[in-house]
Amino acid sequence: MALFRNSDASMVRTAGELSAAFLSFIVAIALGWWFGHMLDGRLGTPPWMTMLFSLFGVVAGVLNVYRTVSRAMRSVGQSQSRPPSRRD
């Protein structure tokens, strides 16, 4: 008797991918803000570079989350279309 089923492992893997997507969304915004803030300090253009690179971070984060979610949805769809394997 198996302790975990394949569907359990797939669900845990999907949850991990979605958690990583959320974390990468936050990191992309933070890096965009930080880089823009550094440029503002060097170029003397506050707050324009901070706002611009924060926007770039938001766009990059949204694209990354979209890619991750669509990949997770594809893998869930593929696992549901396969017939369940029987293990005793």
CORURQUI-V381098 format. One record per helix or strand of 2 or more residues. SS is the DSSP state (hx for helix, st for strand). FROM is the first residue (numbers start at 0). TO is the last residue. If there is no record, write none. Layout:
ss:SS from:FROM to:TO
ss:SS from:FROM to:TO
This chain:
ss:hx from:5 to:42
ss:hx from:47 to:80
